[in-house]
Amino acid sequence: MTPKQSSELVQNIVDCAIEKKAEKLLVLDVYNLTTLADYFIICSANTEPQIKAICDNIRRGTPHKPWHIEGYEKLSWVLLDYVDVLVHVFRTEERGYYNLEKLWDDAPKKEYDY
């Protein structure tokens, strides 16, 4: 995926997550910090049905299929792996426990408040 395609995918995912009322949406540009991905998108929700709705909307609303999905059965922390873009959808309590924002504190970030 080209940098432009990754950036477009990020915006597409953000739009899909916002549409389903994802909370505390954050995009981390980790390109210069890790080989795992170019971007991490982190968001949260208070209920399992909302987590499912966010994940399903992202999967339906993006032109690419995720390479891998982890945690969809339990709906407490779902990872959608688009190779260059990793999407983390957390239940609010789980997000606080794992605190990925602190782990990747050096990354340039963009927060979405709506």
Secondary structure, DSSP 8 states (H G I E B T S, - for coil): --HHHHHHHHHHHHHHHHHTT-EEEEEEE-TTT-SS-SEEEEEEESSHHHHHHHHHHHHHHSSS--SEEESTTT-SEEEEE-SSEEEEEEEHHHHHHH-HHHHTTTS-EEEE--
